[in-house]
């Protein structure tokens, strides 16, 4: 049993009586009686306070928590007594997680059930464990607390952001994908069945022009086709040391993993075959492109525990391995980081060669520190030097991306919080243009 502040304040009420007993000795007995009455109230309250077996507790959450998302944790308490039960509890969640509440309070009506909720934000993927649940039940008089521990220890796994996929499904059903920043356009390409003719636009490839219709109408007319399905998309993840530095609260590889999962999901919904390759100094895992729910689950498990390694990434070995395995033309989405022109030069060469048969897309996260430093007005010589260095590094980065684009490689270099939207929009655009 634990005393409450209320009972301690009541006991302190005896102090003035004892102090005044120096002038009125009879007050000593008054103080003794007062203390005994207060202690009697505390004992009575302790007898009436609910016991552990009279309240059942259960922790409910998704079997897989989502990386970097607000995961709902629900604690259900069932009261088997005819009295109202007031409680304060503390859940022992993995200490690495960020919780929006530490102590939760509430009450349960007689023979009723109450729920309390909080959210956890995991910063890393992998295996974790919940501990026990500590609950303090207050007595009816508020004099004492009974502290008990419920053995609710259980393992939990943190996966890439699955909650974002559910959000996508919800928005897609409502036709509100634009609220996520996604631009869905109709596919135009010769791989599908002919659907209609329309005016030629600047985004269309030259080979889309229907010359007979153009001659009849006196202006450029393009042919539009229904969505072509069963195309191949392969996500290639760099797990080298350059993917370890954090951006905001997650590592670069975490943003890449979340984006690869979203892209695989969206491509799968559109009937495309999706695959995965992970590498560091050599290939770590490979999942050949297929379609269907089992394939998506395989990719989810493949992404689940990918972690960066303290080694240099060997892009050449990974892309050569993929070129041998992937004979059919595919959208190859490489998630990596660009260090210096010297180290990134071979990557440009490998991607350019890959572009002869496939459609490579190089995805990088823009450096927030360089962007911030290059845009700050100089206040002194130090800030001026930092700005000049930042602008120089950004120029080198832009030059590398330009080299890739001239070699037929698509590129994305955006802030981390816009990575998923940028990659999915690029996939939808390329598919709409018939580039796959």
VOPAGU-2260 file (C-alpha; in pm, 1 decimal, decimal comma):
REM VOPAGU-2260
SITE   aa  ch    i         X         Y         Z
SITE  UNK   A    0       0,0       0,0       0,0
SITE  UNK   A    1     109,7     354,0     -71,6
SITE  UNK   A    2     -20,1     665,3     107,7
SITE  UNK   A    3    -173,3     938,3    -104,2
SITE  UNK   A    4     -94,6    1310,7     -65,8
SITE  UNK   A    5    -441,7    1349,2      84,8
SITE  UNK   A    6    -372,3    1119,2     379,1
SITE  UNK   A    7     -29,6    1273,4     435,5
SITE  UNK   A    8    -185,7    1619,9     457,0
SITE  UNK   A    9    -439,5    1490,5     707,4
SITE  UNK   A   10    -159,9    1345,1     921,1
SITE  UNK   A   11      22,9    1677,0     909,4
SITE  UNK   A   12    -286,3    1826,9    1071,2
SITE  UNK   A   13    -169,4    1670,7    1399,4
SITE  UNK   A   14     149,4    1880,5    1402,9
SITE  UNK   A   15     -17,1    2205,0    1523,1
SITE  UNK   A   16    -195,6    2012,8    1799,7
SITE  UNK   A   17     131,8    1864,5    1922,1
SITE  UNK   A   18     301,9    2205,1    1905,7
SITE  UNK   A   19      25,2    2366,7    2112,9
SITE  UNK   A   20      46,7    2085,3    2369,1
SITE  UNK   A   21     334,5    2278,6    2535,8
SITE  UNK   A   22      75,4    2527,2    2663,7
SITE  UNK   A   23    -224,4    2292,2    2674,2
SITE  UNK   A   24    -109,9    1938,1    2762,7
SITE  UNK   A   25    -456,5    1799,0    2698,5
SITE  UNK   A   26    -408,8    1857,1    2327,2
SITE  UNK   A   27    -167,5    1562,6    2318,7
SITE  UNK   A   28    -457,4    1323,0    2360,6
SITE  UNK   A   29    -655,6    1512,2    2101,4
SITE  UNK   A   30    -363,9    1472,1    1859,4
SITE  UNK   A   31    -338,3    1099,4    1937,7
SITE  UNK   A   32    -709,2    1047,1    1876,8
SITE  UNK   A   33    -686,9    1252,1    1556,6
SITE  UNK   A   34    -396,6    1042,8    1424,8
SITE  UNK   A   35    -573,3     717,7    1514,3
SITE  UNK   A   36    -886,3     829,9    1331,6
SITE  UNK   A   37    -684,6     921,0    1022,4
SITE  UNK   A   38    -498,9     588,9    1034,2
SITE  UNK   A   39    -831,0     410,9    1075,1
SITE  UNK   A   40    -958,9     579,9     762,6
SITE  UNK   A   41    -644,1     473,3     579,0
SITE  UNK   A   42    -680,1     112,3     694,6
SITE  UNK   A   43   -1047,8     106,7     598,0
SITE  UNK   A   44    -960,4     247,9     259,0
SITE  UNK   A   45    -690,4     -15,0     219,2
SITE  UNK   A   46    -940,8    -291,1     291,2
SITE  UNK   A   47   -1181,4    -156,6      30,9
SITE  UNK   A   48    -929,4     -83,7    -244,7
SITE  UNK   A   49    -962,9    -315,7    -542,1
SITE  UNK   A   50    -730,4    -614,6    -571,2
SITE  UNK   A   51    -533,0    -720,3    -876,3
SITE  UNK   A   52    -748,2   -1022,2    -955,6
SITE  UNK   A   53   -1061,4    -804,7    -958,6
SITE  UNK   A   54    -944,2    -601,8   -1259,3
SITE  UNK   A   55    -830,3    -766,5   -1581,2
SITE  UNK   A   56    -597,0    -576,1   -1813,3
SITE  UNK   A   57    -511,7    -630,4   -2179,9
SITE  UNK   A   58    -277,3    -445,9   -2417,3
SITE  UNK   A   59    -394,8    -422,0   -2779,1
SITE  UNK   A   60    -197,6    -298,6   -3079,6
SITE  UNK   A   61    -116,1    -388,8   -3436,8
SITE  UNK   A   62      94,8    -704,6   -3466,8
SITE  UNK   A   63     346,7    -499,0   -3665,7
SITE  UNK   A   64     430,4    -146,8   -3557,9
SITE  UNK   A   65     518,4     106,3   -3827,3
SITE  UNK   A   66     851,7     284,7   -3842,2
SITE  UNK   A   67     838,2     659,6   -3783,1
SITE  UNK   A   68     457,1     661,3   -3747,9
SITE  UNK   A   69     221,2     723,4   -3456,7
SITE  UNK   A   70     117,5     369,7   -3356,1
SITE  UNK   A   71    -193,6     341,9   -3140,4
SITE  UNK   A   72    -161,5     138,5   -2818,9
SITE  UNK   A   73    -487,5      57,6   -2637,7
SITE  UNK   A   74    -504,7     -66,6   -2278,5
SITE  UNK   A   75    -834,4    -232,7   -2182,9
SITE  UNK   A   76    -930,0    -264,0   -1813,1
SITE  UNK   A   77   -1230,0    -474,6   -1701,9
SITE  UNK   A   78   -1379,3    -407,5   -1355,1
SITE  UNK   A   79   -1538,9    -711,0   -1186,2
SITE  UNK   A   80   -1646,4    -522,1    -869,8
SITE  UNK   A   81   -1966,1    -328,9    -780,5
SITE  UNK   A   82   -1763,0     -11,7    -712,9
SITE  UNK   A   83   -1609,0     255,9    -932,6
SITE  UNK   A   84   -1235,9     192,6    -971,5
SITE  UNK   A   85    -996,7     484,7   -1021,6
SITE  UNK   A   86    -649,1     411,2   -1153,3
SITE  UNK   A   87    -319,0     551,5   -1276,6
SITE  UNK   A   88    -102,7     330,7   -1496,0
SITE  UNK   A   89     234,2     325,2   -1665,3
SITE  UNK   A   90     307,4      92,9   -1955,5
SITE  UNK   A   91     662,7     -36,1   -1997,3
SITE  UNK   A   92     704,3      14,7   -2370,7
SITE  UNK   A   93    1046,0     -24,3   -2540,9
SITE  UNK   A   94    1259,4     258,9   -2405,7
SITE  UNK   A   95    1379,6     352,3   -2754,6
SITE  UNK   A   96    1025,9     449,2   -2858,7
SITE  UNK   A   97     883,4     799,0   -2820,0
SITE  UNK   A   98     549,3     800,7   -2633,5
SITE  UNK   A   99     299,4    1085,4   -2624,5
SITE  UNK   A  100     204,4     998,7   -2263,9
SITE  UNK   A  101     385,7     840,4   -1970,1
SITE  UNK   A  102     115,0     813,2   -1703,9
SITE  UNK   A  103    -248,1     747,4   -1794,6
SITE  UNK   A  104    -540,8     801,9   -1559,4
SITE  UNK   A  105    -902,6     695,5   -1568,9
SITE  UNK   A  106   -1190,2     525,3   -1392,9
SITE  UNK   A  107   -1400,1     215,7   -1455,8
SITE  UNK   A  108   -1770,5     197,1   -1378,0
SITE  UNK   A  109   -1898,0    -105,1   -1180,3
SITE  UNK   A  110   -1890,8    -423,9   -1386,8
SITE  UNK   A  111   -1775,6    -225,3   -1688,1
SITE  UNK   A  112   -1478,6    -189,1   -1920,6
SITE  UNK   A  113   -1261,7     118,0   -1977,4
SITE  UNK   A  114   -1001,4     193,4   -2242,9
SITE  UNK   A  115    -703,4     426,4   -2231,1
SITE  UNK   A  116    -488,9     501,3   -2534,0
SITE  UNK   A  117    -150,5     641,5   -2618,1
SITE  UNK   A  118      78,9     646,9   -2921,3
SITE  UNK   A  119     430,3     515,5   -2978,7
SITE  UNK   A  120     672,6     635,6   -3245,7
SITE  UNK   A  121     949,6     380,2   -3314,4
SITE  UNK   A  122    1274,9     532,6   -3444,9
SITE  UNK   A  123    1420,4     207,0   -3582,0
SITE  UNK   A  124    1306,5    -115,9   -3741,7
SITE  UNK   A  125    1371,0    -451,6   -3576,1
SITE  UNK   A  126    1274,8    -669,2   -3278,9
SITE  UNK   A  127    1170,3    -510,5   -2948,4
SITE  UNK   A  128     971,3    -606,0   -2640,4
SITE  UNK   A  129     706,2    -457,4   -2415,6
SITE  UNK   A  130     748,5    -497,3   -2040,9
SITE  UNK   A  131     489,5    -531,5   -1765,7
SITE  UNK   A  132     209,9    -287,8   -1688,6
SITE  UNK   A  133     219,8    -106,1   -1353,4
SITE  UNK   A  134    -116,6      11,4   -1218,1
SITE  UNK   A  135    -202,0     207,8    -904,0
SITE  UNK   A  136    -560,2     164,1    -783,9
SITE  UNK   A  137    -699,8     433,1    -554,5
SITE  UNK   A  138    -918,4     346,1    -256,6
SITE  UNK   A  139   -1276,1     481,3    -237,3
SITE  UNK   A  140   -1167,5     739,7      22,8
SITE  UNK   A  141    -856,7     841,9    -169,6
SITE  UNK   A  142    -634,2     764,5     129,3
SITE  UNK   A  143    -416,3     483,1      -5,8
SITE  UNK   A  144    -304,0     331,7    -334,8
SITE  UNK   A  145    -250,5     -32,5    -421,5
SITE  UNK   A  146      31,4     -75,5    -673,9
SITE  UNK   A  147      28,3    -394,2    -879,7
SITE  UNK   A  148     214,0    -524,1   -1183,9
SITE  UNK   A  149      40,9    -709,5   -1462,4
SITE  UNK   A  150     269,7    -952,5   -1649,7
SITE  UNK   A  151     213,5    -826,0   -2003,3
SITE  UNK   A  152     568,3    -862,9   -2136,9
SITE  UNK   A  153     552,6    -945,0   -2507,7
SITE  UNK   A  154     775,5    -917,0   -2816,7
SITE  UNK   A  155     690,3    -668,8   -3089,3
SITE  UNK   A  156     834,9    -604,8   -3433,9
SITE  UNK   A  157     878,5    -270,2   -3604,9
SITE  UNK   A  158     829,9    -282,1   -3980,5
SITE  UNK   A  159     847,2     -16,2   -4250,0
SITE  UNK   A  160     557,0     227,6   -4242,8
SITE  UNK   A  161     255,8       1,7   -4304,4
SITE  UNK   A  162      14,3     267,0   -4175,9
SITE  UNK   A  163      99,8     484,9   -4476,0
SITE  UNK   A  164     -23,6     206,9   -4706,1
SITE  UNK   A  165    -359,9     201,1   -4529,6
SITE  UNK   A  166    -379,6     577,1   -4564,1
SITE  UNK   A  167    -313,5     538,3   -4936,8
SITE  UNK   A  168    -593,1     278,9   -4965,7
SITE  UNK   A  169    -837,4     505,0   -4783,4
SITE  UNK   A  170    -754,3     806,9   -4999,1
SITE  UNK   A  171    -770,1     596,4   -5316,9
SITE  UNK   A  172   -1119,5     468,7   -5230,9
SITE  UNK   A  173   -1235,8     824,2   -5168,3
SITE  UNK   A  174   -1064,2     955,3   -5481,0
SITE  UNK   A  175    -853,6    1192,3   -5270,6
SITE  UNK   A  176    -501,9    1082,5   -5365,4
SITE  UNK   A  177    -422,0    1443,4   -5450,7
SITE  UNK   A  178    -434,3    1516,3   -5076,9
SITE  UNK   A  179    -125,7    1294,7   -5041,6
SITE  UNK   A  180      46,6    1488,8   -5318,0
SITE  UNK   A  181       1,6    1207,8   -5571,5
SITE  UNK   A  182     -83,8    1287,8   -5932,0
SITE  UNK   A  183    -260,0     997,3   -6101,1
SITE  UNK   A  184    -275,7    1020,9   -6480,8
SITE  UNK   A  185    -395,4     784,1   -6747,6
SITE  UNK   A  186    -129,2     565,3   -6902,0
SITE  UNK   A  187     -31,8     642,4   -7258,9
SITE  UNK   A  188     185,5     393,1   -7438,0
SITE  UNK   A  189     188,3     135,9   -7716,8
SITE  UNK   A  190     213,6    -158,2   -7476,6
SITE  UNK   A  191    -159,6    -152,1   -7393,6
SITE  UNK   A  192    -474,8    -169,5   -7600,4
SITE  UNK   A  193    -569,6     138,0   -7802,7
SITE  UNK   A  194    -826,2     355,9   -7626,1
SITE  UNK   A  195    -860,7     695,9   -7794,7
SITE  UNK   A  196    -696,2     981,6   -7985,2
SITE  UNK   A  197    -620,2    1317,4   -7827,1
SITE  UNK   A  198    -414,1    1630,0   -7885,6
SITE  UNK   A  199     -38,3    1581,0   -7866,5
SITE  UNK   A  200     127,2    1736,2   -7557,6
SITE  UNK   A  201     486,7    1829,8   -7481,4
SITE  UNK   A  202     517,7    1537,8   -7236,5
SITE  UNK   A  203     440,5    1277,6   -7504,6
SITE  UNK   A  204     711,3    1086,4   -7683,6
SITE  UNK   A  205     749,1    1149,0   -8057,4
SITE  UNK   A  206     657,3     789,7   -8139,5
SITE  UNK   A  207     309,9     838,2   -7984,4
SITE  UNK   A  208     201,6    1059,0   -8277,8
SITE  UNK   A  209     -74,2     910,5   -8492,4
SITE  UNK   A  210      23,1    1040,7   -8835,9
SITE  UNK   A  211    -300,4     951,6   -9013,6
SITE  UNK   A  212    -510,5    1140,7   -8759,1
SITE  UNK   A  213    -259,3    1425,9   -8766,4
SITE  UNK   A  214    -298,3    1456,6   -9144,1
SITE  UNK   A  215    -678,1    1455,5   -9122,0
SITE  UNK   A  216    -702,7    1716,2   -8844,0
SITE  UNK   A  217    -413,8    1937,4   -8942,5
SITE  UNK   A  218    -251,7    1926,2   -8597,1
SITE  UNK   A  219     -44,7    1677,4   -8397,2
SITE  UNK   A  220    -258,8    1394,9   -8258,2
SITE  UNK   A  221    -134,1    1132,0   -8012,5
SITE  UNK   A  222    -270,3     783,9   -7950,7
SITE  UNK   A  223    -368,1     695,6   -7594,9
SITE  UNK   A  224    -371,9     341,3   -7466,4
SITE  UNK   A  225    -518,9     163,0   -7169,1
SITE  UNK   A  226    -292,9      88,3   -6877,1
SITE  UNK   A  227     -31,4    -170,7   -6955,7
SITE  UNK   A  228       6,8    -424,5   -6678,9
SITE  UNK   A  229     266,5    -688,0   -6590,5
SITE  UNK   A  230     560,0    -450,3   -6625,0
SITE  UNK   A  231     861,7    -496,3   -6398,6
SITE  UNK   A  232     974,6    -267,6   -6115,5
SITE  UNK   A  233    1282,5    -350,3   -5904,3
SITE  UNK   A  234    1378,3    -153,2   -5592,8
SITE  UNK   A  235    1754,5    -155,9   -5530,2
SITE  UNK   A  236    1859,8     -44,0   -5181,6
SITE  UNK   A  237    2207,5      73,9   -5090,3
SITE  UNK   A  238    2285,8     -51,4   -4737,2
SITE  UNK   A  239    2634,9      99,6   -4720,5
SITE  UNK   A  240    2769,5     348,9   -4468,6
SITE  UNK   A  241    2640,1     657,8   -4651,6
SITE  UNK   A  242    2282,1     548,7   -4579,5
SITE  UNK   A  243    2336,2     554,2   -4201,4
SITE  UNK   A  244    2347,2     930,5   -4122,2
SITE  UNK   A  245    2014,2    1053,9   -3984,6
SITE  UNK   A  246    1788,2    1308,4   -4147,4
SITE  UNK   A  247    1547,8    1447,6   -3886,9
SITE  UNK   A  248    1456,2    1146,7   -3670,3
SITE  UNK   A  249    1524,1     859,8   -3912,4
SITE  UNK   A  250    1826,9     723,5   -4094,3
SITE  UNK   A  251    1849,8     771,4   -4469,7
SITE  UNK   A  252    1798,0     400,4   -4521,6
SITE  UNK   A  253    1473,2     416,6   -4323,0
SITE  UNK   A  254    1328,2     672,7   -4562,5
SITE  UNK   A  255    1444,2     456,1   -4852,3
SITE  UNK   A  256    1283,0     145,4   -4702,5
SITE  UNK   A  257     950,6     322,7   -4640,9
SITE  UNK   A  258     951,3     458,8   -4995,9
SITE  UNK   A  259    1043,7     122,8   -5150,0
SITE  UNK   A  260     754,1     -37,3   -4963,7
SITE  UNK   A  261     508,2     227,3   -5083,5
SITE  UNK   A  262     630,7     200,6   -5442,9
SITE  UNK   A  263     605,8    -180,4   -5434,8
SITE  UNK   A  264     252,6    -155,2   -5300,2
SITE  UNK   A  265     133,4      97,8   -5558,7
SITE  UNK   A  266     300,1     -89,9   -5845,8
SITE  UNK   A  267     145,2    -415,4   -5726,8
SITE  UNK   A  268    -200,5    -257,5   -5722,5
SITE  UNK   A  269    -146,5    -161,0   -6086,7
SITE  UNK   A  270     -69,3    -518,5   -6184,3
SITE  UNK   A  271     306,3    -478,6   -6218,6
SITE  UNK   A  272     569,8    -727,2   -6107,0
SITE  UNK   A  273     781,3    -593,9   -5819,7
SITE  UNK   A  274    1119,7    -711,4   -5694,9
SITE  UNK   A  275    1388,7    -615,3   -5445,1
SITE  UNK   A  276    1768,1    -616,4   -5428,4
SITE  UNK   A  277    1967,3    -507,6   -5121,1
SITE  UNK   A  278    2343,8    -462,7   -5123,9
SITE  UNK   A  279    2638,8    -317,6   -4936,3
SITE  UNK   A  280    2988,9    -423,5   -5041,5
SITE  UNK   A  281    2815,5    -717,1   -5210,8
SITE  UNK   A  282    2460,3    -832,9   -5278,1
SITE  UNK   A  283    2281,6    -914,2   -4952,5
SITE  UNK   A  284    1943,3   -1031,9   -5080,3
SITE  UNK   A  285    1746,6   -1055,9   -5402,3
SITE  UNK   A  286    1376,1   -1114,5   -5464,8
SITE  UNK   A  287    1292,3   -1164,5   -5832,4
SITE  UNK   A  288     998,7    -958,8   -5966,1
SITE  UNK   A  289     657,9   -1120,3   -5930,7
SITE  UNK   A  290     312,2    -995,2   -5853,3
SITE  UNK   A  291      40,8   -1077,0   -5603,5
SITE  UNK   A  292      -5,0   -1050,6   -5228,0
SITE  UNK   A  293     250,5   -1323,7   -5143,6
SITE  UNK   A  294     514,0   -1125,8   -5334,7
SITE  UNK   A  295     432,2    -807,2   -5145,0
SITE  UNK   A  296     462,4    -996,0   -4815,0
SITE  UNK   A  297     799,5   -1130,9   -4929,1
SITE  UNK   A  298     919,4    -777,2   -5004,7
SITE  UNK   A  299     786,0    -653,1   -4670,3
SITE  UNK   A  300     984,0    -923,5   -4489,8
SITE  UNK   A  301    1287,3    -846,3   -4706,2
SITE  UNK   A  302    1275,3    -479,3   -4607,7
SITE  UNK   A  303    1182,7    -539,9   -4243,7
SITE  UNK   A  304    1529,0    -561,1   -4092,7
SITE  UNK   A  305    1761,5    -403,5   -4350,9
SITE  UNK   A  306    2025,4    -200,0   -4167,4
SITE  UNK   A  307    2319,0       9,3   -4292,4
SITE  UNK   A  308    2664,9    -144,4   -4267,9
SITE  UNK   A  309    2997,3      36,0   -4204,2
SITE  UNK   A  310    3131,1     -48,0   -4550,6
SITE  UNK   A  311    3151,1     122,6   -4888,1
SITE  UNK   A  312    2863,7      30,0   -5117,1
SITE  UNK   A  313    2965,7    -160,4   -5429,5
SITE  UNK   A  314    2716,0     -27,8   -5683,1
SITE  UNK   A  315    2891,5    -198,5   -5971,7
SITE  UNK   A  316    2863,3    -547,7   -5825,2
SITE  UNK   A  317    2496,5    -496,0   -5739,6
SITE  UNK   A  318    2393,2    -355,5   -6077,4
SITE  UNK   A  319    2590,3    -617,7   -6271,5
SITE  UNK   A  320    2425,6    -890,7   -6062,2
SITE  UNK   A  321    2084,2    -742,7   -6137,7
SITE  UNK   A  322    2158,9    -707,9   -6509,8
SITE  UNK   A  323    2238,8   -1081,3   -6525,2
SITE  UNK   A  324    1921,1   -1177,6   -6339,6
SITE  UNK   A  325    1676,0    -924,9   -6484,8
SITE  UNK   A  326    1659,0    -984,5   -6860,3
SITE  UNK   A  327    1324,2    -820,0   -6922,6
SITE  UNK   A  328    1313,1    -439,6   -6939,9
SITE  UNK   A  329    1234,7    -295,8   -6596,5
SITE  UNK   A  330    1218,8      24,3   -6399,3
SITE  UNK   A  331    1526,8      -4,8   -6174,4
SITE  UNK   A  332    1481,4     226,6   -5874,5
SITE  UNK   A  333    1815,3     273,6   -5696,9
SITE  UNK   A  334    1802,7     428,8   -5348,8
SITE  UNK   A  335    2150,1     559,0   -5265,5
SITE  UNK   A  336    2349,7     867,5   -5172,9
SITE  UNK   A  337    2603,6    1067,3   -5371,2
SITE  UNK   A  338    2926,3    1142,9   -5186,3
SITE  UNK   A  339    3184,6    1307,5   -5412,3
SITE  UNK   A  340    3228,0    1318,0   -5791,0
SITE  UNK   A  341    3526,0    1082,3   -5755,7
SITE  UNK   A  342    3332,9     810,1   -5570,8
SITE  UNK   A  343    3004,5     866,3   -5757,5
SITE  UNK   A  344    3168,1     863,9   -6100,5
SITE  UNK   A  345    3164,6     482,8   -6136,2
SITE  UNK   A  346    2797,8     481,9   -6030,8
SITE  UNK   A  347    2712,4     716,5   -6317,5
SITE  UNK   A  348    2890,4     484,5   -6561,7
SITE  UNK   A  349    2710,0     174,7   -6433,4
SITE  UNK   A  350    2367,9     341,9   -6448,3
SITE  UNK   A  351    2433,9     475,3   -6798,2
SITE  UNK   A  352    2518,9     125,0   -6921,3
SITE  UNK   A  353    2208,1      -9,8   -6748,2
SITE  UNK   A  354    1996,6     247,6   -6935,3
SITE  UNK   A  355    2067,0      70,0   -7266,0
SITE  UNK   A  356    1822,1    -205,6   -7173,7
SITE  UNK   A  357    1636,4     -84,6   -6862,8
SITE  UNK   A  358    1496,2     241,2   -6727,7
SITE  UNK   A  359    1710,3     335,0   -6424,4
SITE  UNK   A  360    1585,1     583,4   -6165,5
SITE  UNK   A  361    1842,9     713,2   -5915,5
SITE  UNK   A  362    1677,2     830,0   -5591,8
SITE  UNK   A  363    1867,3    1044,9   -5341,3
SITE  UNK   A  364    1773,1    1253,4   -5038,4
SITE  UNK   A  365    1881,2    1614,1   -5063,9
SITE  UNK   A  366    2108,5    1729,4   -4782,4
SITE  UNK   A  367    1907,1    1962,8   -4554,7
SITE  UNK   A  368    2222,4    2116,8   -4405,9
SITE  UNK   A  369    2365,9    2209,2   -4745,4
SITE  UNK   A  370    2032,9    2351,6   -4858,7
SITE  UNK   A  371    2003,5    2556,5   -4540,1
SITE  UNK   A  372    2363,5    2681,2   -4545,5
SITE  UNK   A  373    2349,3    2782,0   -4912,2
SITE  UNK   A  374    2037,3    2989,0   -4854,8
SITE  UNK   A  375    2152,3    3175,6   -4543,8
SITE  UNK   A  376    2271,5    3535,7   -4586,8
SITE  UNK   A  377    2631,2    3559,8   -4456,8
SITE  UNK   A  378    2664,9    3735,8   -4120,0
SITE  UNK   A  379    3039,9    3704,2   -4082,1
SITE  UNK   A  380    3341,6    3544,3   -4246,4
SITE  UNK   A  381    3259,5    3200,9   -4101,0
SITE  UNK   A  382    2902,7    3195,3   -4233,1
SITE  UNK   A  383    3027,3    3327,4   -4567,9
SITE  UNK   A  384    3279,1    3042,1   -4588,7
SITE  UNK   A  385    3008,1    2788,3   -4497,2
SITE  UNK   A  386    2779,9    2924,8   -4767,3
SITE  UNK   A  387    3051,0    2910,9   -5034,1
SITE  UNK   A  388    3138,4    2551,1   -4941,0
SITE  UNK   A  389    2770,5    2448,4   -4937,6
SITE  UNK   A  390    2707,4    2604,8   -5277,9
SITE  UNK   A  391    3013,7    2429,7   -5418,2
SITE  UNK   A  392    2897,1    2090,3   -5291,5
SITE  UNK   A  393    2547,3    2149,2   -5427,0
SITE  UNK   A  394    2692,4    2241,8   -5767,1
SITE  UNK   A  395    2891,3    1917,0   -5770,8
SITE  UNK   A  396    2578,2    1722,1   -5680,0
SITE  UNK   A  397    2374,3    1889,2   -5955,0
SITE  UNK   A  398    2652,4    1817,1   -6205,0
SITE  UNK   A  399    2642,1    1445,9   -6115,1
SITE  UNK   A  400    2265,0    1433,8   -6155,9
SITE  UNK   A  401    2291,8    1614,8   -6490,2
SITE  UNK   A  402    2545,6    1357,3   -6612,0
SITE  UNK   A  403    2303,4    1080,1   -6521,7
SITE  UNK   A  404    2014,0    1245,8   -6702,0
SITE  UNK   A  405    2221,7    1295,4   -7016,1
SITE  UNK   A  406    2299,0     923,2   -7003,9
SITE  UNK   A  407    1931,0     826,4   -6997,8
SITE  UNK   A  408    1898,5     791,0   -6620,1
SITE  UNK   A  409    1597,8     938,9   -6441,0
SITE  UNK   A  410    1683,9    1117,1   -6114,1
SITE  UNK   A  411    1505,2    1231,5   -5799,4
SITE  UNK   A  412    1678,3    1445,4   -5536,6
SITE  UNK   A  413    1422,1    1570,1   -5284,6
SITE  UNK   A  414    1393,0    1628,0   -4908,2
SITE  UNK   A  415    1331,2    1318,5   -4697,6
SITE  UNK   A  416     971,1    1406,0   -4613,3
SITE  UNK   A  417     882,7    1423,1   -4984,5
SITE  UNK   A  418    1065,9    1108,7   -5092,8
SITE  UNK   A  419     769,2     867,7   -5109,7
SITE  UNK   A  420     547,5    1113,7   -5295,9
SITE  UNK   A  421     828,0    1204,5   -5536,7
SITE  UNK   A  422     913,8     844,0   -5622,8
SITE  UNK   A  423     553,1     726,2   -5661,3
SITE  UNK   A  424     466,3    1028,9   -5876,1
SITE  UNK   A  425     767,5     959,7   -6097,6
SITE  UNK   A  426     662,5     595,3   -6135,7
SITE  UNK   A  427     308,6     700,7   -6228,5
SITE  UNK   A  428     439,1     960,1   -6474,9
SITE  UNK   A  429     679,3     718,7   -6644,6
SITE  UNK   A  430     407,7     456,7   -6665,5
SITE  UNK   A  431     163,9     712,2   -6808,1
SITE  UNK   A  432     418,8     808,7   -7073,2
SITE  UNK   A  433     474,9     446,4   -7170,8
SITE  UNK   A  434     840,7     464,0   -7070,0
SITE  UNK   A  435     840,1     131,6   -6887,8
